[in-house]
Amino acid sequence: MTRGKLVIVTPNEAFVTREYNGDMYMNQGESGPNVPISPGDIARKRIDEVNDKESFEKMIREFTKYYYGPEYANIKMTEEELEIECSIRKFDSSVFNEETNTITFANYFKHWFSDFVYMKNATGRALNVTTRDGNNITLEPNQSEAFYFGKVWTKDENNE
């Protein structure tokens, strides 16, 4: 099972979803009758649409209803269960430093754990990301990125 989380980084806070457990992989950007669209593909596209905490929460609600709903998983959830699955939480300063506008994948399995993390920079300024292997990358304002075990996801390196 391929797990995944979605993240938005706003000017003063970073928010992350609960972990979605299953099919959160990317189909390498391919499409066609033999390559189904996965929830990970949908998450990657939908994260581009958010601009703030409120739009992130709305998108997460829609995505979660799809993920657990009759269109995909066909799991019957109560409203209470849906609320729990739609919850987001803030990262503490060990993951997101608002002063330096930096987010880190250090201590990956303690803070992140998921195979895929789909992240959007909604800070209005460049966001510095330290990958799990110690590289530094920059996400420009409104840029999103997919990370695979804390490294920038690429078709060739991670999905052989």
C-alpha positions as CSV (number, residue, x, y, z in Angstrom):
1,M,0.0,0.0,0.0
2,T,1.2,3.4,-0.9
3,R,0.5,6.1,1.7
4,G,0.3,9.8,1.3
5,K,-0.3,13.1,3.0
6,L,-1.1,16.6,1.7
7,V,0.5,19.8,3.0
8,I,0.0,23.5,2.6
9,V,2.5,26.0,3.9
10,T,1.0,29.4,4.6
11,P,2.8,32.6,5.7
12,N,2.8,31.6,9.4
13,E,1.8,28.0,9.6
14,A,2.1,24.6,7.9
15,F,-0.8,22.1,7.9
16,V,-0.8,18.4,7.1
17,T,-3.6,15.9,6.6
18,R,-3.9,12.6,8.2
19,E,-2.4,9.8,6.3
20,Y,-4.3,8.3,3.4
21,N,-3.4,4.6,3.4
22,G,-3.5,3.1,-0.1
23,D,-3.0,4.1,-3.7
24,M,-1.5,7.5,-3.1
25,Y,1.2,6.8,-5.7
26,M,1.6,8.7,-8.9
27,N,1.0,7.1,-12.2
28,Q,4.1,8.9,-13.5
29,G,1.9,11.5,-15.2
30,E,0.7,9.0,-17.8
31,S,-2.9,8.6,-18.8
32,G,-4.9,6.2,-21.0
33,P,-7.0,3.1,-20.7
34,N,-4.1,1.0,-19.2
35,V,-3.0,3.6,-16.7
36,P,-5.7,4.4,-14.2
37,I,-5.8,7.7,-12.4
38,S,-4.8,7.1,-8.8
39,P,-5.8,9.1,-5.7
40,G,-2.2,10.3,-5.7
41,D,-2.6,11.7,-9.2
42,I,-5.7,13.5,-8.1
43,A,-4.0,14.8,-4.9
44,R,-1.1,16.1,-7.0
45,K,-3.5,18.0,-9.3
46,R,-5.8,19.3,-6.6
47,I,-3.0,20.6,-4.3
48,D,-2.3,23.2,-7.0
49,E,-5.8,24.7,-6.5
50,V,-5.4,25.7,-2.9
51,N,-4.2,29.1,-1.8
52,D,-4.8,29.3,2.0
53,K,-5.9,27.2,4.9
54,E,-9.6,27.6,4.1
55,S,-9.3,26.4,0.5
56,F,-7.0,23.6,1.7
57,E,-9.7,22.4,4.1
58,K,-12.4,22.5,1.4
59,M,-10.2,20.6,-1.0
60,I,-9.4,18.0,1.7
61,R,-13.1,17.5,2.5
62,E,-13.8,16.9,-1.2
63,F,-10.8,14.6,-1.7
64,T,-11.6,12.6,1.4
65,K,-15.2,12.1,0.4
66,Y,-13.9,10.8,-3.0
67,Y,-11.2,8.7,-1.4
68,Y,-13.6,7.0,1.0
69,G,-16.7,7.4,-1.1
70,P,-18.6,5.2,-3.5
71,E,-16.6,6.5,-6.5
72,Y,-13.4,5.0,-5.3
73,A,-13.2,3.0,-2.1
74,N,-17.0,2.6,-1.4
75,I,-16.5,2.8,2.4
76,K,-19.6,3.9,4.3
77,M,-18.5,6.5,6.8
78,T,-20.5,8.4,9.4
79,E,-20.3,12.2,9.5
80,E,-18.2,11.8,12.6
81,E,-15.8,9.5,10.9
82,L,-15.6,11.8,8.0
83,E,-14.7,14.7,10.3
84,I,-11.9,12.8,11.8
85,E,-10.5,11.8,8.4
86,C,-10.7,15.4,7.2
87,S,-8.8,16.8,10.1
88,I,-5.6,18.7,9.6
89,R,-2.9,19.6,12.1
90,K,-0.2,22.2,12.3
91,F,3.5,21.3,12.2
92,D,5.6,22.5,15.1
93,S,8.9,24.4,14.7
94,S,11.0,21.3,14.3
95,V,9.4,20.8,10.9
96,F,8.4,24.3,9.8
97,N,10.4,27.4,10.8
98,E,8.3,30.5,9.8
99,E,11.2,32.9,10.4
100,T,13.4,31.3,7.8
101,N,10.4,30.0,5.8
102,T,11.9,26.5,5.8
103,I,10.4,23.1,6.0
104,T,12.4,20.0,6.6
105,F,12.2,16.3,5.9
106,A,14.8,15.6,8.6
107,N,13.6,12.9,11.1
108,Y,11.4,11.7,8.2
109,F,9.8,8.7,9.9
110,K,9.1,10.6,13.1
111,H,7.3,13.5,11.5
112,W,6.2,12.4,7.9
113,F,6.4,8.6,7.5
114,S,4.2,8.5,4.3
115,D,5.6,7.3,0.9
116,F,4.3,10.5,-0.8
117,V,3.9,14.0,0.4
118,Y,2.1,16.5,-1.9
119,M,3.0,20.0,-0.8
120,K,1.9,23.5,-1.8
121,N,3.8,26.7,-1.0
122,A,1.2,29.4,-0.2
123,T,3.5,31.6,1.8
124,G,3.8,34.4,-0.8
125,R,7.6,34.0,-0.8
126,A,10.2,31.4,-1.7
127,L,9.9,28.3,0.6
128,N,13.1,26.5,1.4
129,V,12.8,22.7,1.7
130,T,15.5,20.5,3.1
131,T,15.0,17.0,1.7
132,R,15.6,13.8,3.6
133,D,19.0,13.4,1.9
134,G,20.1,16.9,3.0
135,N,19.6,18.7,-0.3
136,N,18.0,22.1,-0.3
137,I,15.4,23.0,-2.9
138,T,13.3,26.1,-3.3
139,L,9.6,26.1,-3.9
140,E,8.6,29.4,-5.5
141,P,5.3,31.1,-4.4
142,N,2.3,29.1,-5.4
143,Q,4.5,26.2,-6.5
144,S,3.6,22.6,-5.5
145,E,5.7,19.5,-5.5
146,A,5.5,15.8,-4.9
147,F,8.0,14.2,-2.5
148,Y,8.7,10.5,-2.3
149,F,10.1,9.5,1.1
150,G,11.3,13.0,1.7
151,K,13.0,13.5,-1.7
152,V,11.7,15.3,-4.8
153,W,9.7,12.7,-6.7
154,T,10.9,11.9,-10.2
155,K,9.6,9.2,-12.4
156,D,13.1,7.8,-13.2
157,E,14.6,7.7,-9.8
158,N,11.7,6.6,-7.6
159,N,9.3,4.6,-9.6
160,E,11.4,2.2,-11.5
